[in-house]
Amino acid sequence: MAIRHFLSTQDWSRTELDALLARAAQFKKEKLGDELKGKAVALLFFNPSMRTRTSFELGAFQLGGHAVVLQPGKDAWPIEFDAGTVMDGEAEEHIAEVARVLSRYADLIGVRAFPKFKDWAVDREDRVIHSFAKYATVPVINMETITHPMQELAHILALQQHFGTTDLRGKKYVLTWTYHPKPLNTAVANSALQIATRYGMDVTLLCPTPEYALDRRYLDFAKQNVAENGGGFAISHDPDAAYRGADVVYAKSWGALPYFGKWENEKPIRDAHKHFIVDERKMALTNHGVFSHCLPLRRNVKATDAVMDSPACIAIEEAENRLHVQKAVMAALARQ
Ligand code: CP
């Protein structure tokens, strides 16, 4: 039987996602289990993390397993991903060996590998995690690459628990771009678009200009999800119109894809849209809307102190849910 990885929520049916969310809600009530008893999880971080590392490591522990964290190029050997290359550069070993050796030690492999931010045509292939999935003989979990599926599940669980229902259909959902001094990964935005449309919400992607629209793949997923699950999808560049009547505001900053690798040309556009900050005035336009963010978040750059400290902010709840949903995913994958 083929190994089932968790690379994207789009690869998992709604029924399967619902079951994972239900299991996560149980873990939230009763945190200990034995689903990973005697099992090991290898967590590879090519980029920094606070929440993901902590919640995966402690989640494995709480289910009776053990997690090992590796940072290739720092405390583990740098890895080569090109096939057939003469490895006379920085990399000391090839993914073909790394993934297969780790599979002999560990029962699950988690990978965080952000884009290189030079060429989107290359980064959109998500080669690092797909290479792990190709060579590993155990399940591979996406801990954020060009999507962030664990954040998606944590976000949906937070919304379900906030609204007191698993049925989010018809909620007016705004995914808003916000300013950040650096061009950031589109992963969480891609993910929010995917999962909000998957759960039948009426989604508006609010961004400064058409250049900030997300990759065609994720726009197409959104349209496909709307066709299958109801709800809606539109793009807006008008903050007040987008916020008006919203039930959910989810914020993220990202770099405009047409400027990938030429970020000095994007900077003036980004700098001209600092007013996309989530503030009290915009939140007052919503339908008593709830606000969230994946964190980390720069206060008073992406969202004001008043919004972050308001009862409408469920970002901490969402962050907590990372622990619960990841335990549900690890337990499901370890059963294979
Ligand atoms: N939201 C999230 O993935 O946080 P970290 O980058 O701290 O892991």
py3Dmol code that shows the C-alpha trace and the ligand (Angstrom):
import py3Dmol

protein = """\
ATOM      1  CA  MET A   1       0.000   0.000   0.000  1.00  0.00           C
ATOM      2  CA  ALA A   2       1.275   3.496  -0.881  1.00  0.00           C
ATOM      3  CA  ILE A   3       2.366   5.641   2.054  1.00  0.00           C
ATOM      4  CA  ARG A   4      -0.016   8.462   2.891  1.00  0.00           C
ATOM      5  CA  HIS A   5       1.827  11.740   3.482  1.00  0.00           C
ATOM      6  CA  PHE A   6       0.364  14.997   4.795  1.00  0.00           C
ATOM      7  CA  LEU A   7       1.688  17.525   2.298  1.00  0.00           C
ATOM      8  CA  SER A   8      -1.515  19.469   1.564  1.00  0.00           C
ATOM      9  CA  THR A   9      -5.070  19.479   2.911  1.00  0.00           C
ATOM     10  CA  GLN A  10      -6.196  19.323  -0.726  1.00  0.00           C
ATOM     11  CA  ASP A  11      -4.941  15.698  -0.765  1.00  0.00           C
ATOM     12  CA  TRP A  12      -7.310  14.774   2.077  1.00  0.00           C
ATOM     13  CA  SER A  13     -11.083  14.485   1.792  1.00  0.00           C
ATOM     14  CA  ARG A  14     -13.427  16.668   3.811  1.00  0.00           C
ATOM     15  CA  THR A  15     -14.521  13.561   5.726  1.00  0.00           C
ATOM     16  CA  GLU A  16     -10.896  12.834   6.625  1.00  0.00           C
ATOM     17  CA  LEU A  17     -10.207  16.441   7.622  1.00  0.00           C
ATOM     18  CA  ASP A  18     -13.367  16.503   9.734  1.00  0.00           C
ATOM     19  CA  ALA A  19     -12.249  13.320  11.521  1.00  0.00           C
ATOM     20  CA  LEU A  20      -8.821  14.855  12.233  1.00  0.00           C
ATOM     21  CA  LEU A  21     -10.460  18.008  13.612  1.00  0.00           C
ATOM     22  CA  ALA A  22     -12.785  15.936  15.789  1.00  0.00           C
ATOM     23  CA  ARG A  23      -9.810  13.969  17.145  1.00  0.00           C
ATOM     24  CA  ALA A  24      -7.934  17.232  17.749  1.00  0.00           C
ATOM     25  CA  ALA A  25     -10.903  18.564  19.739  1.00  0.00           C
ATOM     26  CA  GLN A  26     -10.703  15.419  21.897  1.00  0.00           C
ATOM     27  CA  PHE A  27      -6.958  15.910  22.427  1.00  0.00           C
ATOM     28  CA  LYS A  28      -7.736  19.465  23.530  1.00  0.00           C
ATOM     29  CA  LYS A  29      -9.823  17.997  26.365  1.00  0.00           C
ATOM     30  CA  GLU A  30      -7.520  15.099  27.205  1.00  0.00           C
ATOM     31  CA  LYS A  31      -3.955  15.719  26.183  1.00  0.00           C
ATOM     32  CA  LEU A  32      -2.200  12.413  26.868  1.00  0.00           C
ATOM     33  CA  GLY A  33      -2.391   9.298  24.690  1.00  0.00           C
ATOM     34  CA  ASP A  34      -0.320   6.319  23.604  1.00  0.00           C
ATOM     35  CA  GLU A  35      -0.741   6.607  19.820  1.00  0.00           C
ATOM     36  CA  LEU A  36       3.013   7.184  19.344  1.00  0.00           C
ATOM     37  CA  LYS A  37       4.209   4.828  22.082  1.00  0.00           C
ATOM     38  CA  GLY A  38       7.652   3.558  21.115  1.00  0.00           C
ATOM     39  CA  LYS A  39       7.619   5.644  17.928  1.00  0.00           C
ATOM     40  CA  ALA A  40      10.016   8.348  16.791  1.00  0.00           C
ATOM     41  CA  VAL A  41       9.460  11.534  14.810  1.00  0.00           C
ATOM     42  CA  ALA A  42      12.262  13.323  12.916  1.00  0.00           C
ATOM     43  CA  LEU A  43      11.593  17.056  12.535  1.00  0.00           C
ATOM     44  CA  LEU A  44      13.746  18.829   9.942  1.00  0.00           C
ATOM     45  CA  PHE A  45      13.824  22.608  10.093  1.00  0.00           C
ATOM     46  CA  PHE A  46      15.465  24.434   7.192  1.00  0.00           C
ATOM     47  CA  ASN A  47      13.989  27.668   8.645  1.00  0.00           C
ATOM     48  CA  PRO A  48      13.315  29.071  12.132  1.00  0.00           C
ATOM     49  CA  SER A  49      10.259  28.208  14.204  1.00  0.00           C
ATOM     50  CA  MET A  50       8.826  28.708  17.648  1.00  0.00           C
ATOM     51  CA  ARG A  51       5.299  27.256  17.578  1.00  0.00           C
ATOM     52  CA  THR A  52       5.812  24.447  15.081  1.00  0.00           C
ATOM     53  CA  ARG A  53       8.908  23.050  16.714  1.00  0.00           C
ATOM     54  CA  THR A  54       7.536  23.268  20.250  1.00  0.00           C
ATOM     55  CA  SER A  55       4.112  21.861  19.449  1.00  0.00           C
ATOM     56  CA  PHE A  56       5.402  18.962  17.348  1.00  0.00           C
ATOM     57  CA  GLU A  57       8.068  18.040  19.871  1.00  0.00           C
ATOM     58  CA  LEU A  58       5.738  18.216  22.868  1.00  0.00           C
ATOM     59  CA  GLY A  59       2.879  16.642  20.935  1.00  0.00           C
ATOM     60  CA  ALA A  60       4.991  13.576  20.155  1.00  0.00           C
ATOM     61  CA  PHE A  61       5.996  13.389  23.829  1.00  0.00           C
ATOM     62  CA  GLN A  62       2.362  13.635  24.996  1.00  0.00           C
ATOM     63  CA  LEU A  63       1.451  10.654  22.778  1.00  0.00           C
ATOM     64  CA  GLY A  64       4.287   8.513  24.149  1.00  0.00           C
ATOM     65  CA  GLY A  65       6.687   9.128  21.269  1.00  0.00           C
ATOM     66  CA  HIS A  66      10.008  10.881  20.911  1.00  0.00           C
ATOM     67  CA  ALA A  67      10.931  13.701  18.535  1.00  0.00           C
ATOM     68  CA  VAL A  68      14.381  14.537  17.196  1.00  0.00           C
ATOM     69  CA  VAL A  69      14.924  18.031  15.772  1.00  0.00           C
ATOM     70  CA  LEU A  70      17.485  18.511  12.991  1.00  0.00           C
ATOM     71  CA  GLN A  71      18.506  21.721  11.247  1.00  0.00           C
ATOM     72  CA  PRO A  72      20.276  20.736   8.012  1.00  0.00           C
ATOM     73  CA  GLY A  73      23.210  23.017   7.324  1.00  0.00           C
ATOM     74  CA  LYS A  74      23.432  23.919  11.031  1.00  0.00           C
ATOM     75  CA  ASP A  75      23.463  20.896  13.324  1.00  0.00           C
ATOM     76  CA  ALA A  76      23.012  18.331  10.517  1.00  0.00           C
ATOM     77  CA  TRP A  77      24.816  18.033   7.157  1.00  0.00           C
ATOM     78  CA  PRO A  78      23.690  20.282   4.306  1.00  0.00           C
ATOM     79  CA  ILE A  79      21.608  18.295   1.794  1.00  0.00           C
ATOM     80  CA  GLU A  80      21.723  18.125  -2.020  1.00  0.00           C
ATOM     81  CA  PHE A  81      18.343  17.880  -3.806  1.00  0.00           C
ATOM     82  CA  ASP A  82      19.437  17.852  -7.465  1.00  0.00           C
ATOM     83  CA  ALA A  83      19.576  14.433  -9.126  1.00  0.00           C
ATOM     84  CA  GLY A  84      22.704  13.373 -11.001  1.00  0.00           C
ATOM     85  CA  THR A  85      24.742  16.322  -9.815  1.00  0.00           C
ATOM     86  CA  VAL A  86      28.468  16.317  -9.019  1.00  0.00           C
ATOM     87  CA  MET A  87      28.329  17.167  -5.340  1.00  0.00           C
ATOM     88  CA  ASP A  88      31.378  19.392  -5.125  1.00  0.00           C
ATOM     89  CA  GLY A  89      29.538  22.316  -3.454  1.00  0.00           C
ATOM     90  CA  GLU A  90      28.257  22.861   0.105  1.00  0.00           C
ATOM     91  CA  ALA A  91      26.046  19.771   0.407  1.00  0.00           C
ATOM     92  CA  GLU A  92      27.625  16.784   2.146  1.00  0.00           C
ATOM     93  CA  GLU A  93      24.905  14.240   1.399  1.00  0.00           C
ATOM     94  CA  HIS A  94      22.011  13.642  -0.962  1.00  0.00           C
ATOM     95  CA  ILE A  95      18.291  13.560  -0.140  1.00  0.00           C
ATOM     96  CA  ALA A  96      18.231   9.984  -1.509  1.00  0.00           C
ATOM     97  CA  GLU A  97      20.315   8.897   1.488  1.00  0.00           C
ATOM     98  CA  VAL A  98      18.949  11.368   4.058  1.00  0.00           C
ATOM     99  CA  ALA A  99      15.276  10.451   3.597  1.00  0.00           C
ATOM    100  CA  ARG A 100      15.936   6.718   3.479  1.00  0.00           C
ATOM    101  CA  VAL A 101      18.248   6.693   6.508  1.00  0.00           C
ATOM    102  CA  LEU A 102      15.820   8.792   8.575  1.00  0.00           C
ATOM    103  CA  SER A 103      13.057   6.374   7.557  1.00  0.00           C
ATOM    104  CA  ARG A 104      15.050   3.555   9.174  1.00  0.00           C
ATOM    105  CA  TYR A 105      15.153   5.475  12.475  1.00  0.00           C
ATOM    106  CA  ALA A 106      11.881   7.376  12.582  1.00  0.00           C
ATOM    107  CA  ASP A 107       8.220   6.521  12.002  1.00  0.00           C
ATOM    108  CA  LEU A 108       7.307  10.015  10.773  1.00  0.00           C
ATOM    109  CA  ILE A 109       9.290  12.834   9.178  1.00  0.00           C
ATOM    110  CA  GLY A 110       8.266  16.499   9.440  1.00  0.00           C
ATOM    111  CA  VAL A 111       9.790  19.063   7.083  1.00  0.00           C
ATOM    112  CA  ARG A 112       9.842  22.874   7.173  1.00  0.00           C
ATOM    113  CA  ALA A 113      11.418  24.351   4.034  1.00  0.00           C
ATOM    114  CA  PHE A 114      10.492  27.878   2.968  1.00  0.00           C
ATOM    115  CA  PRO A 115      11.023  29.234  -0.549  1.00  0.00           C
ATOM    116  CA  LYS A 116      14.453  30.612  -1.456  1.00  0.00           C
ATOM    117  CA  PHE A 117      12.720  33.866  -2.605  1.00  0.00           C
ATOM    118  CA  LYS A 118      14.757  34.146  -5.821  1.00  0.00           C
ATOM    119  CA  ASP A 119      12.651  32.463  -8.511  1.00  0.00           C
ATOM    120  CA  TRP A 120       8.993  31.638  -7.870  1.00  0.00           C
ATOM    121  CA  ALA A 121       8.922  29.277 -10.855  1.00  0.00           C
ATOM    122  CA  VAL A 122      11.416  27.135  -8.920  1.00  0.00           C
ATOM    123  CA  ASP A 123       9.979  27.654  -5.433  1.00  0.00           C
ATOM    124  CA  ARG A 124       6.415  26.836  -6.499  1.00  0.00           C
ATOM    125  CA  GLU A 125       7.567  23.260  -7.243  1.00  0.00           C
ATOM    126  CA  ASP A 126       8.131  22.767  -3.492  1.00  0.00           C
ATOM    127  CA  ARG A 127      11.022  20.480  -4.294  1.00  0.00           C
ATOM    128  CA  VAL A 128      12.425  19.894  -0.804  1.00  0.00           C
ATOM    129  CA  ILE A 129       9.318  18.332   0.713  1.00  0.00           C
ATOM    130  CA  HIS A 130       8.430  16.478  -2.490  1.00  0.00           C
ATOM    131  CA  SER A 131      11.939  15.003  -2.491  1.00  0.00           C
ATOM    132  CA  PHE A 132      11.472  13.815   1.076  1.00  0.00           C
ATOM    133  CA  ALA A 133       8.133  12.288   0.104  1.00  0.00           C
ATOM    134  CA  LYS A 134       9.737  10.627  -2.920  1.00  0.00           C
ATOM    135  CA  TYR A 135      12.563   8.924  -1.048  1.00  0.00           C
ATOM    136  CA  ALA A 136      11.138   8.412   2.462  1.00  0.00           C
ATOM    137  CA  THR A 137       9.577   5.079   3.320  1.00  0.00           C
ATOM    138  CA  VAL A 138       7.569   6.605   6.207  1.00  0.00           C
ATOM    139  CA  PRO A 139       4.920   9.372   6.139  1.00  0.00           C
ATOM    140  CA  VAL A 140       6.128  12.941   5.621  1.00  0.00           C
ATOM    141  CA  ILE A 141       4.341  15.925   7.201  1.00  0.00           C
ATOM    142  CA  ASN A 142       4.457  19.470   5.828  1.00  0.00           C
ATOM    143  CA  MET A 143       5.494  21.795   8.667  1.00  0.00           C
ATOM    144  CA  GLU A 144       5.324  24.782   6.228  1.00  0.00           C
ATOM    145  CA  THR A 145       6.760  25.068   2.782  1.00  0.00           C
ATOM    146  CA  ILE A 146       4.666  26.969   0.238  1.00  0.00           C
ATOM    147  CA  THR A 147       1.558  25.968   2.176  1.00  0.00           C
ATOM    148  CA  HIS A 148       1.064  25.426   5.900  1.00  0.00           C
ATOM    149  CA  PRO A 149      -1.511  22.649   6.331  1.00  0.00           C
ATOM    150  CA  MET A 150      -1.089  22.287  10.114  1.00  0.00           C
ATOM    151  CA  GLN A 151      -1.917  25.983  10.477  1.00  0.00           C
ATOM    152  CA  GLU A 152      -4.991  25.427   8.313  1.00  0.00           C
ATOM    153  CA  LEU A 153      -6.352  22.764  10.637  1.00  0.00           C
ATOM    154  CA  ALA A 154      -5.564  24.813  13.763  1.00  0.00           C
ATOM    155  CA  HIS A 155      -7.316  27.811  12.203  1.00  0.00           C
ATOM    156  CA  ILE A 156     -10.462  25.890  11.298  1.00  0.00           C
ATOM    157  CA  LEU A 157     -10.645  24.294  14.753  1.00  0.00           C
ATOM    158  CA  ALA A 158     -10.333  27.771  16.325  1.00  0.00           C
ATOM    159  CA  LEU A 159     -13.160  29.093  14.134  1.00  0.00           C
ATOM    160  CA  GLN A 160     -15.369  26.067  14.808  1.00  0.00           C
ATOM    161  CA  GLN A 161     -14.880  26.469  18.541  1.00  0.00           C
ATOM    162  CA  HIS A 162     -15.380  30.248  18.420  1.00  0.00           C
ATOM    163  CA  PHE A 163     -18.665  29.947  16.492  1.00  0.00           C
ATOM    164  CA  GLY A 164     -19.754  26.843  18.441  1.00  0.00           C
ATOM    165  CA  THR A 165     -20.394  24.817  15.296  1.00  0.00           C
ATOM    166  CA  THR A 166     -18.422  22.657  12.902  1.00  0.00           C
ATOM    167  CA  ASP A 167     -20.464  24.139  10.036  1.00  0.00           C
ATOM    168  CA  LEU A 168     -18.732  27.300   8.815  1.00  0.00           C
ATOM    169  CA  ARG A 169     -20.633  27.514   5.525  1.00  0.00           C
ATOM    170  CA  GLY A 170     -21.636  31.017   4.513  1.00  0.00           C
ATOM    171  CA  LYS A 171     -19.416  32.855   6.997  1.00  0.00           C
ATOM    172  CA  LYS A 172     -18.008  35.990   5.410  1.00  0.00           C
ATOM    173  CA  TYR A 173     -14.252  35.487   5.530  1.00  0.00           C
ATOM    174  CA  VAL A 174     -11.633  38.124   4.705  1.00  0.00           C
ATOM    175  CA  LEU A 175      -8.052  37.086   4.083  1.00  0.00           C
ATOM    176  CA  THR A 176      -6.232  40.401   4.261  1.00  0.00           C
ATOM    177  CA  TRP A 177      -2.695  41.189   3.178  1.00  0.00           C
ATOM    178  CA  THR A 178      -0.889  43.384   5.682  1.00  0.00           C
ATOM    179  CA  TYR A 179       2.297  45.374   5.480  1.00  0.00           C
ATOM    180  CA  HIS A 180       5.564  43.893   6.729  1.00  0.00           C
ATOM    181  CA  PRO A 181       9.048  45.381   6.222  1.00  0.00           C
ATOM    182  CA  LYS A 182      10.183  42.190   4.452  1.00  0.00           C
ATOM    183  CA  PRO A 183       8.568  40.246   1.615  1.00  0.00           C
ATOM    184  CA  LEU A 184       7.233  37.111   3.317  1.00  0.00           C
ATOM    185  CA  ASN A 185       6.214  33.615   2.231  1.00  0.00           C
ATOM    186  CA  THR A 186       2.793  33.179   0.622  1.00  0.00           C
ATOM    187  CA  ALA A 187       2.351  29.817   2.412  1.00  0.00           C
ATOM    188  CA  VAL A 188      -0.169  30.820   5.067  1.00  0.00           C
ATOM    189  CA  ALA A 189      -2.137  32.941   2.585  1.00  0.00           C
ATOM    190  CA  ASN A 190      -2.276  30.031   0.113  1.00  0.00           C
ATOM    191  CA  SER A 191      -3.376  27.801   2.955  1.00  0.00           C
ATOM    192  CA  ALA A 192      -6.021  30.166   4.305  1.00  0.00           C
ATOM    193  CA  LEU A 193      -7.493  30.488   0.825  1.00  0.00           C
ATOM    194  CA  GLN A 194      -7.598  26.711   0.394  1.00  0.00           C
ATOM    195  CA  ILE A 195      -9.097  25.814   3.735  1.00  0.00           C
ATOM    196  CA  ALA A 196     -11.602  28.681   4.023  1.00  0.00           C
ATOM    197  CA  THR A 197     -13.093  27.783   0.644  1.00  0.00           C
ATOM    198  CA  ARG A 198     -12.931  24.083   1.531  1.00  0.00           C
ATOM    199  CA  TYR A 199     -15.176  24.786   4.499  1.00  0.00           C
ATOM    200  CA  GLY A 200     -17.723  26.646   2.388  1.00  0.00           C
ATOM    201  CA  MET A 201     -17.030  30.172   3.549  1.00  0.00           C
ATOM    202  CA  ASP A 202     -17.642  33.275   1.463  1.00  0.00           C
ATOM    203  CA  VAL A 203     -14.024  34.309   0.966  1.00  0.00           C
ATOM    204  CA  THR A 204     -12.566  37.682  -0.041  1.00  0.00           C
ATOM    205  CA  LEU A 205      -8.856  37.936  -0.747  1.00  0.00           C
ATOM    206  CA  LEU A 206      -8.025  41.548   0.148  1.00  0.00           C
ATOM    207  CA  CYS A 207      -4.675  42.746  -1.189  1.00  0.00           C
ATOM    208  CA  PRO A 208      -3.122  46.071  -2.309  1.00  0.00           C
ATOM    209  CA  THR A 209      -3.025  45.524  -6.096  1.00  0.00           C
ATOM    210  CA  PRO A 210      -3.671  42.688  -8.574  1.00  0.00           C
ATOM    211  CA  GLU A 211       0.062  41.850  -8.334  1.00  0.00           C
ATOM    212  CA  TYR A 212      -0.531  40.580  -4.790  1.00  0.00           C
ATOM    213  CA  ALA A 213      -2.985  37.917  -5.933  1.00  0.00           C
ATOM    214  CA  LEU A 214      -1.724  34.465  -5.023  1.00  0.00           C
ATOM    215  CA  ASP A 215      -0.345  31.821  -7.353  1.00  0.00           C
ATOM    216  CA  ARG A 216      -2.788  30.529  -9.972  1.00  0.00           C
ATOM    217  CA  ARG A 217      -2.677  27.043  -8.410  1.00  0.00           C
ATOM    218  CA  TYR A 218      -4.244  28.329  -5.170  1.00  0.00           C
ATOM    219  CA  LEU A 219      -6.733  30.613  -6.912  1.00  0.00           C
ATOM    220  CA  ASP A 220      -7.832  27.571  -8.913  1.00  0.00           C
ATOM    221  CA  PHE A 221      -8.108  25.457  -5.748  1.00  0.00           C
ATOM    222  CA  ALA A 222     -10.297  28.193  -4.250  1.00  0.00           C
ATOM    223  CA  LYS A 223     -12.599  28.160  -7.276  1.00  0.00           C
ATOM    224  CA  GLN A 224     -12.724  24.353  -7.305  1.00  0.00           C
ATOM    225  CA  ASN A 225     -13.487  24.295  -3.572  1.00  0.00           C
ATOM    226  CA  VAL A 226     -16.304  26.816  -3.994  1.00  0.00           C
ATOM    227  CA  ALA A 227     -17.782  24.690  -6.788  1.00  0.00           C
ATOM    228  CA  GLU A 228     -17.686  21.630  -4.537  1.00  0.00           C
ATOM    229  CA  ASN A 229     -18.556  23.148  -1.143  1.00  0.00           C
ATOM    230  CA  GLY A 230     -20.561  26.321  -1.823  1.00  0.00           C
ATOM    231  CA  GLY A 231     -19.575  29.716  -0.454  1.00  0.00           C
ATOM    232  CA  GLY A 232     -17.778  32.188  -2.678  1.00  0.00           C
ATOM    233  CA  PHE A 233     -14.461  33.644  -3.702  1.00  0.00           C
ATOM    234  CA  ALA A 234     -13.576  37.183  -4.805  1.00  0.00           C
ATOM    235  CA  ILE A 235     -10.540  39.445  -4.858  1.00  0.00           C
ATOM    236  CA  SER A 236     -10.776  43.010  -3.509  1.00  0.00           C
ATOM    237  CA  HIS A 237      -8.371  45.928  -3.186  1.00  0.00           C
ATOM    238  CA  ASP A 238     -10.788  47.997  -1.080  1.00  0.00           C
ATOM    239  CA  PRO A 239     -10.288  47.433   2.671  1.00  0.00           C
ATOM    240  CA  ASP A 240     -13.511  49.072   3.869  1.00  0.00           C
ATOM    241  CA  ALA A 241     -15.678  47.179   1.383  1.00  0.00           C
ATOM    242  CA  ALA A 242     -13.984  43.882   2.243  1.00  0.00           C
ATOM    243  CA  TYR A 243     -14.239  44.294   6.019  1.00  0.00           C
ATOM    244  CA  ARG A 244     -17.891  45.401   5.952  1.00  0.00           C
ATOM    245  CA  GLY A 245     -20.042  42.644   7.464  1.00  0.00           C
ATOM    246  CA  ALA A 246     -17.146  40.159   7.779  1.00  0.00           C
ATOM    247  CA  ASP A 247     -17.446  37.336  10.307  1.00  0.00           C
ATOM    248  CA  VAL A 248     -13.747  36.434  10.133  1.00  0.00           C
ATOM    249  CA  VAL A 249     -10.654  38.533   9.419  1.00  0.00           C
ATOM    250  CA  TYR A 250      -7.447  36.574   8.889  1.00  0.00           C
ATOM    251  CA  ALA A 251      -4.267  38.572   8.286  1.00  0.00           C
ATOM    252  CA  LYS A 252      -0.987  37.699   6.640  1.00  0.00           C
ATOM    253  CA  SER A 253       1.741  39.558   4.806  1.00  0.00           C
ATOM    254  CA  TRP A 254       3.351  38.228   1.657  1.00  0.00           C
ATOM    255  CA  GLY A 255       5.577  39.374  -1.174  1.00  0.00           C
ATOM    256  CA  ALA A 256       4.020  39.995  -4.595  1.00  0.00           C
ATOM    257  CA  LEU A 257       4.892  37.087  -6.873  1.00  0.00           C
ATOM    258  CA  PRO A 258       5.700  39.146 -10.026  1.00  0.00           C
ATOM    259  CA  TYR A 259       8.554  40.769  -8.043  1.00  0.00           C
ATOM    260  CA  PHE A 260      10.047  37.505  -6.800  1.00  0.00           C
ATOM    261  CA  GLY A 261      13.825  37.951  -6.603  1.00  0.00           C
ATOM    262  CA  LYS A 262      13.494  41.652  -7.533  1.00  0.00           C
ATOM    263  CA  TRP A 263      12.221  42.743  -4.171  1.00  0.00           C
ATOM    264  CA  GLU A 264      13.681  46.263  -4.383  1.00  0.00           C
ATOM    265  CA  ASN A 265      11.036  46.939  -7.060  1.00  0.00           C
ATOM    266  CA  GLU A 266       8.240  45.651  -4.848  1.00  0.00           C
ATOM    267  CA  LYS A 267       9.248  47.636  -1.761  1.00  0.00           C
ATOM    268  CA  PRO A 268       7.686  50.982  -2.830  1.00  0.00           C
ATOM    269  CA  ILE A 269       4.310  49.281  -3.418  1.00  0.00           C
ATOM    270  CA  ARG A 270       4.475  47.477  -0.092  1.00  0.00           C
ATOM    271  CA  ASP A 271       5.520  50.659   1.710  1.00  0.00           C
ATOM    272  CA  ALA A 272       2.557  52.525   0.192  1.00  0.00           C
ATOM    273  CA  HIS A 273       0.085  50.086   1.778  1.00  0.00           C
ATOM    274  CA  LYS A 274       0.927  50.290   5.483  1.00  0.00           C
ATOM    275  CA  HIS A 275      -2.700  51.337   5.998  1.00  0.00           C
ATOM    276  CA  PHE A 276      -3.726  47.700   5.413  1.00  0.00           C
ATOM    277  CA  ILE A 277      -2.927  47.185   9.117  1.00  0.00           C
ATOM    278  CA  VAL A 278      -5.770  45.487  11.003  1.00  0.00           C
ATOM    279  CA  ASP A 279      -7.064  48.175  13.335  1.00  0.00           C
ATOM    280  CA  GLU A 280     -10.082  48.967  15.487  1.00  0.00           C
ATOM    281  CA  ARG A 281     -11.688  51.170  12.822  1.00  0.00           C
ATOM    282  CA  LYS A 282     -11.706  48.408  10.217  1.00  0.00           C
ATOM    283  CA  MET A 283     -12.750  45.733  12.720  1.00  0.00           C
ATOM    284  CA  ALA A 284     -15.698  47.979  13.694  1.00  0.00           C
ATOM    285  CA  LEU A 285     -16.988  47.557  10.119  1.00  0.00           C
ATOM    286  CA  THR A 286     -17.276  43.797  10.589  1.00  0.00           C
ATOM    287  CA  ASN A 287     -20.203  41.760  11.861  1.00  0.00           C
ATOM    288  CA  HIS A 288     -18.649  41.552  15.348  1.00  0.00           C
ATOM    289  CA  GLY A 289     -15.968  39.671  13.439  1.00  0.00           C
ATOM    290  CA  VAL A 290     -13.279  37.493  14.892  1.00  0.00           C
ATOM    291  CA  PHE A 291      -9.622  38.165  14.100  1.00  0.00           C
ATOM    292  CA  SER A 292      -6.758  35.738  13.812  1.00  0.00           C
ATOM    293  CA  HIS A 293      -3.201  35.389  12.576  1.00  0.00           C
ATOM    294  CA  CYS A 294      -0.823  32.429  12.394  1.00  0.00           C
ATOM    295  CA  LEU A 295       1.875  34.245  14.443  1.00  0.00           C
ATOM    296  CA  PRO A 296       4.576  35.443  14.694  1.00  0.00           C
ATOM    297  CA  LEU A 297       3.080  38.918  14.320  1.00  0.00           C
ATOM    298  CA  ARG A 298       4.684  42.366  14.477  1.00  0.00           C
ATOM    299  CA  ARG A 299       2.349  44.424  16.651  1.00  0.00           C
ATOM    300  CA  ASN A 300       1.331  47.831  15.317  1.00  0.00           C
ATOM    301  CA  VAL A 301       2.661  46.832  11.892  1.00  0.00           C
ATOM    302  CA  LYS A 302       0.275  44.005  10.937  1.00  0.00           C
ATOM    303  CA  ALA A 303      -2.344  44.536  13.660  1.00  0.00           C
ATOM    304  CA  THR A 304      -2.705  47.111  16.400  1.00  0.00           C
ATOM    305  CA  ASP A 305      -2.265  46.391  20.085  1.00  0.00           C
ATOM    306  CA  ALA A 306      -5.970  47.109  20.542  1.00  0.00           C
ATOM    307  CA  VAL A 307      -6.958  44.393  18.039  1.00  0.00           C
ATOM    308  CA  MET A 308      -4.439  41.872  19.366  1.00  0.00           C
ATOM    309  CA  ASP A 309      -5.596  42.436  22.952  1.00  0.00           C
ATOM    310  CA  SER A 310      -9.318  42.499  22.130  1.00  0.00           C
ATOM    311  CA  PRO A 311     -11.697  39.612  22.874  1.00  0.00           C
ATOM    312  CA  ALA A 312     -12.139  39.294  19.090  1.00  0.00           C
ATOM    313  CA  CYS A 313      -8.567  38.021  18.684  1.00  0.00           C
ATOM    314  CA  ILE A 314      -8.295  34.214  18.685  1.00  0.00           C
ATOM    315  CA  ALA A 315      -4.663  33.988  17.558  1.00  0.00           C
ATOM    316  CA  ILE A 316      -3.526  32.421  20.845  1.00  0.00           C
ATOM    317  CA  GLU A 317      -6.333  29.853  20.636  1.00  0.00           C
ATOM    318  CA  GLU A 318      -5.283  29.045  17.077  1.00  0.00           C
ATOM    319  CA  ALA A 319      -1.657  28.690  18.171  1.00  0.00           C
ATOM    320  CA  GLU A 320      -2.700  26.300  20.956  1.00  0.00           C
ATOM    321  CA  ASN A 321      -4.646  24.269  18.417  1.00  0.00           C
ATOM    322  CA  ARG A 322      -1.434  23.544  16.516  1.00  0.00           C
ATOM    323  CA  LEU A 323      -0.584  21.113  19.306  1.00  0.00           C
ATOM    324  CA  HIS A 324      -3.931  19.322  19.121  1.00  0.00           C
ATOM    325  CA  VAL A 325      -4.273  19.064  15.350  1.00  0.00           C
ATOM    326  CA  GLN A 326      -0.685  17.882  14.910  1.00  0.00           C
ATOM    327  CA  LYS A 327      -1.253  15.129  17.466  1.00  0.00           C
ATOM    328  CA  ALA A 328      -4.319  14.074  15.486  1.00  0.00           C
ATOM    329  CA  VAL A 329      -2.294  14.043  12.246  1.00  0.00           C
ATOM    330  CA  MET A 330       0.680  12.206  13.756  1.00  0.00           C
ATOM    331  CA  ALA A 331      -1.617   9.618  15.354  1.00  0.00           C
ATOM    332  CA  ALA A 332      -3.452   9.043  12.044  1.00  0.00           C
ATOM    333  CA  LEU A 333      -0.270   8.748   9.990  1.00  0.00           C
ATOM    334  CA  ALA A 334       1.468   6.493  12.514  1.00  0.00           C
ATOM    335  CA  ARG A 335      -1.422   3.980  12.238  1.00  0.00           C
ATOM    336  CA  GLN A 336      -0.535   3.223   8.591  1.00  0.00           C
TER     337      GLN A 336
END
"""
ligand_1 = """\
8
CP
N 2.723 29.734 12.895
C 3.920 29.133 12.876
O 4.171 28.197 12.085
O 4.794 29.564 13.831
P 6.348 29.249 13.854
O 6.947 29.850 12.603
O 6.863 29.874 15.119
O 6.539 27.763 13.857
"""
view = py3Dmol.view(width=600, height=400)
view.addModel(protein, "pdb")
view.setStyle({"model": 0}, {"cartoon": {"style": "trace"}})
view.addModel(ligand_1, "xyz")
view.setStyle({"model": 1}, {"stick": {}})
view.zoomTo()
view.show()
